[in-house]
Every structure is written in C-alpha cells, then in structure tokens.
Amino acid sequence: MNLLTERWWALLVRGIFAVLFGIAAIVWPAITLLVLFTIFGIYMLADGVVSIITAIEAASNQARWWPFVVESVVEIAIGLAVFLTPTITALTLLYFIAAWAVLVGLFRLFAAIELRHEISGEWLMGLNGIIAIIFGLAIFAVPAIGVVALAIIVGIFALFSGITSIMLSFELRDWQAETMPAEKKIRKAA
C-alpha cells in the first residue's frame, strides 16, 4: 500500500494547521507584519516537522523520501529565519515565502502526476500544487503589496491549501479502507 495512503492522517494534520493559519490571517488582516510572520514561522516549522516524519517513514518503507526532505529543509529554514533573524526585511522574507510556495507546489504537482494510478483523489494534490505555484508567482510579480493585502492573500492561500489537503486526506483514508480488505485476502492466500 502506498505510504501516502497509510499516512493520510499526516496530510490531515497539515491541512488543519493550514486552515487555522488561513483563518487567522483573514480574520485579523491588520495584524502587524511581525505577528503575521511569526504565525507563518510557526506554520513552517510545524509543516517541516511533519515532512521530516513523512520522509523517515518513506525511507523505512523503501519509498521515495528525498522530496519530503527537501520540502522539510526549506520549510524549517524559513521558519527558523523568521525567529532567528528578526531584522530580516519583509521583502526578503516575502521572496522566501514565494520561493517556498513555488517549490512545494511543483513537488505536489509532480507527486500528483506520479501517484495518479496509485491513489484516489490525486487531483486534489495537483490542485493544491497549482494553488501554491500561483500564490508564489503572484508574490514574485507584486512584492510591494500592502501588509493587509498580503495577510488576506496568504490567508486565502493557506485556507485553500488546507482544505484541499484535508479533502485529500479523507479520500486517501477511504481508499485505504476500500483496498485494505483486498490486500489482507491476498496476503492470506500467499
């Protein structure tokens, strides 16, 4: 069974964090840049830890683990940069966020294409990747947008990304439940 299907709950946790972050950014768009980036830093660290756990589990199952490591290193680096370099300019951090979004979006899009025959609901992963790429490119295109607009845009991205992750996690859970009995029968017959 596919590692992503077996660990559907990790995608659910990531989705919940993204939705909570998105709601906070949308509900309080006038928060200061420091608070917004602090929340984003916490989100990056949490998502990076989940990616590390997924990479370890993938490696132990002889599955492709390196994309999860790359994603987690980038996320943890951005999260740490938020906390360790408080003098970092908002524009520099925006470019880090944009680069992260494009990189993660590409990984998710390629993963969806690769897994299209192995899992159900892969289109949600692909949609999540496309949303991330569009978000990152939008920041690169218009980096000087206001803090309030940035908070709302980041919130909308996180909300949609979280919702598609949660939906995909339930699709994977259901798919696992449907295929699990068949796999048990095959193992018993062998």
N, C-alpha and C positions, 0 to 999 in steps of 0.2 A: 504494500500500500504506500502511496506517496507520502513523504514526510510532511508536506504542507497540509494534506488531509488529516493526518494523525495529530498535528499540532494546530488545528483550527482555532483553538482557544487563544493562542498567542496572537493571531490576527484579530480576534475579538477584543483582546486587551488593548492592542494598538489602536483599534478603531474607537474604543471608548475614550482613551486618552485624547485622541484627535478631536472627537466630538466635544468633549469637555473644554478643551483648549479653544476650539472654534466658537463655542457659545460664549465663553468668557470674553474673547476678543470682539465679538459682535455686540454683546450686551453693554460692554464698557469701552466703546471705541475711543473715548477721550482720555484713556489712561496714559500715563507718561510712557515715553519710549523705554525707559529703564524697566518699568513694570512689564511692558509687553515683551521685551527681550528676555526678561527673567523667566516669564512663563514659557516663552519659546525655548529657552535654555533647558528648563526642567523637562519639557516635552522631548527635546532632542536627546537628553541623557536617558530618559525612560525608554524611548524608542530604540536607542542604541543598545541598551542592555537587553531588550527583547530580541534584537537582531543577533547579538552575541550568543544568546541562549539557543536561538534557532540554528546558528552556524555550528555550534558544538554538537547539537543533536543531528544535524545533517552530516557532519563529519563522522560521527559514531555509526551512522547508518550507510556509510559509503555513498552518500548523495553529494550533489554539487554544493559545496559550502562557501566557496570564496566570494560569491556575490553578497552573501549576508555579512561577511567580514568587512568587505569594502564599505557597504552601507553603514554598518555599525561604527567603523572607524571615523567616517565622515560625520555621522551624527554626534558621536561622543566628542569629537574635536570641536565641532560648532558649539555644542553645549558647554564644554569647558571654556571655550573662548569667551562666551558670554559672561561667565563668572570670574575668570582669571584676568581678563583684560577689560576692566570697566571703562577705560579711556578709549576703547576702540570706537571709531566713528560709526554713526548709524549707517552711513552709506557703505562702508566696508562690510559691516555685518549684513546689510541687505544683499550685497553681492554674494556673500557666503550662503545666505538663505536661498538665493536664486540658483546658485550652482548646485546646492543640495537637492533642490526640488527637481531640476532637470536630470541630475544623475539618478536619483531614486525613481523618477518617472520612467527613464529609459530602462532601468533594471526591471521594474514592474511590467512594463510593456513587453519586453523580451521574455520575461518569465511567463506571461500570459500566453504568448505565442508558442513557447516551448511546451507548456503544460496543457495546451488545448485538447489533446487527446487523452490526457490522464485525469483531469478533474472536471467537475461540473461548475459552471459559473465563472469560467476563466475570463469572460468578457468584463466582469466587474473589476478584476485585477488590471485588465487592459485599460478600462475607463479610468481607474484610479491613476494609472501611469500617465495617461493623456492629460488628465486634470493637473497633475504635478508638473508636467512639461510646460503646459500653457501658463501656469502660475509662475514658474521660474522665468520663462521668456518674457512675461509681462513685467516682472520686476526689472529684468535687464533693460527692457525697452523704455521704461518710465521710472527710473530710480528716485526721482526727486518728488514723488507724490507725498502728500501730507501724511502725518502720523495717524490721523483719524482714518483717512482713506486706507492707509496701509493696514491698520488694525482690522478694518472691515474686510479687506481683501484677504488677509491672512486667515481671518476667522472663517470666511466663506470657503476658502480652500481646505482648511482643516476640517470643517464640518462635512463637506462633500467627500473628502478623502476618508474620513472616519466612517461615514455612512456606508460608502461602498466597501470598506474593509469589514464592517460588521455584517453587511449583507453577504459578502463572500464567505465569511467565517461560518455563517449558518448554512450556506449552500454546501460547503465542504463537510460540515458536521452531518448534514442529511445524506450526502453522497457516501460518506464513510459508513453510516448506519445501513444504507442500502447494499453496499458492497461487502461489508464485514461478514454477514452470514455465508455468502458465496465463497469467500476466502477460507473460512473455517471448514466448510464442506470439502474444499479441495485439499486442505491440509490433512483432514481425517482420512480421505481416500488415499492419500500418499502414504 
